[in-house]
Structures are given as C-alpha cells and as structure tokens.
C-alpha cells in the first residue's frame, strides 16, 4: 500500500511538473475561415507535439491595441498576425521584437519578402473583386466595372480604410496596375483617387471583418465587393461567388511578437513550426492562400492551385502591395480617408 501511494504521488508530481513546464501562447489572428485553417494546420498539431496550449484570439488589425499594450508594458499577446505595411511600420516604431531569420529555415525556400526584420510571412493572399454570379446578368472584368453603377446598379462593398481602396480607385480611373504606387505617391494622384471614390460614395457599403463580403454578396446587400480571395474560395462550394483576379493586390500576412511579450523563445518556435512545408501544405488545403514556404507547393494537389493568388495566370495582372509606400504614407492617408468617409 505504501509503495502504491508513493507511486501515485510520484505520478501526480510528474503530471504537475509537466503542466508547469507547458507554455500557454496567446496567438491573435484575423479570425473566420483564416483562423479555422490555422487551427487545423498550426494550433492543434503544435499543441499535440509540444504539450503547449494555444489560446487563440482574433482582431481586425487594430494596431492601436498593440501600441497601447506596448506603451503601458502590459503585453498579453505572444503573437499577432499582421499585414505587411503594419509589420513594417510597427517595426520602425518599436512595437515588435526583432527576430533572428536563421530560426526559420533557408531564405531561398521562401517567397521573396516573407522573412522580415520583425516578422515572418506565413501565407500569400489577395484582395480581389468578388461578385455573386447568380445576381448579375454579366460578369465584371475589373475595377472600371466596379465603378460602373449604370451597367451594374446596386451597392458595392469596400474595406473601410485607405489601403486597397485608393489603389482600386486609381485602377478604376485607368491607371495601369504597374503604375499605381507611382501615381499614388503624388498629391495629384491622391486627389485623383479620392475624387474617383466620390463617384460611388453613396453606393458603398463598408466592411471591416473578412467574413463580411461573402455575407453581403450572398444576401444581395451588395452586387460586388472587394474581398480576401480565401474567404470567397471557402464558400464557393455552397454559393456562386466568383473572383476577378485582374487588379487584385497581393500581400503577406506575417507573425510578429509584440515588444515585451512573454515566452518569446516559444513564440519563435511556433513561428518556425508554422512555416514548415507540411504545416504550410495543410494550411493551403484549408483556405486558398498561397504558402510562403515554396517547398510546400509541390505537396499540394494541382486542383487547389487554380484558386491560389500566386499561380502565374492569377498573379499576372495583380499589384504587389508596396510596403514601403504604406509605411511612408499610411498614417496621413488613413487620416484623410477617415475624414473623407465621415463627411
């Protein structure tokens, strides 16, 4: 009996020690279908292989939340998913920890630009023009059609912010995709974009969360909308929502560690795990975003590649998000946009 009690106590002690050694990581993403894919590809298998618990949260990209935590030394997030311009700006402003790129694999195995000073891109996505083919007599072919309210009457969905919206306005006004940022870097170009937005302001239904455009399109609230390509692909089996790749804007989403976060070594290990080819493959199988690690591409079914933003035919007439432009102009253009939208 005495030996049995000792063994029981020892087992309990080992269990408690293992639990004490386990690390909780609070990982913040953009939610929705994206988060569901991350659960399958990253969170669940990581928890199984390490015993560490992932506490998954979500936000809509509000950098003010990150800044407030860093400024008050009350950082409760270990990792946050950010778009490239926010990563660059946050890195410049000291909101994110600098990372050792050697932790994440060979640079040549990644899409160029994936590994940055303060973050690691883990997928490539596009913001595209989307429409419900059941509700339109003919298919739009680009942003000029999006602005054509006579040919396509009805509301339009746009993300509430300067980023993407201004680029789309210029393309609708005839600016070639390759020249968008050159034009937008001038005062005349910025005025031109806002003037073009004035044309459809009364027809715009703004969205903020990625799940909203598919909902707006399915319900008929809007006839067309800008949307994340993966969110549209996720509902195409049960709807007739379609994507126009022409004039889309592609970008990385990256993991970043807020400055002063706890368990930084473990957070970096999670990042490295998420960009391994096997995890990247599983992620892209669950949402139509391209892997940042190119070694995952040969592992994917060819039928899936047609919905990826990085296939040659899809990327041909798209615009690469200009991170440097938005790092330089983002704050002033967002302020101007907010003032314009509030009028």
LINTAJO-V577761 format. One record per run of one state. SS is the DSSP state (H for helix, E for strand, C for the rest). FROM is the first residue (numbers start at 1). LEN is the number of residues. If there is no record, write none. Layout:
ss={SS,SS}
from={FROM,FROM}
len={LEN,LEN}
//
This chain:
ss={C,H,C,E,C,H,C,E,C,H,C,E,H,C,E,C,H,C,H,E,C,E,C,E,C,H,C,E,C,H,C,H,C,H,E,C,H,C,E,H,C,H,C,E,C,E,C,H,C,H,C,E,C,E,H,C,H,C,H,C,E,C,H,C}
from={1,2,22,24,30,32,51,53,59,63,72,79,84,93,96,97,101,105,107,110,111,115,116,119,133,143,148,156,160,165,173,177,185,187,204,208,212,220,224,229,234,236,239,241,257,258,259,264,275,277,287,290,292,293,294,300,302,306,312,316,319,321,323,343}
len={1,20,2,6,2,19,2,6,4,9,7,5,9,3,1,4,4,2,3,1,4,1,3,14,10,5,8,4,5,8,4,8,2,17,4,4,8,4,5,5,2,3,2,16,1,1,5,11,2,10,3,2,1,1,6,2,4,6,4,3,2,2,20,1}
//
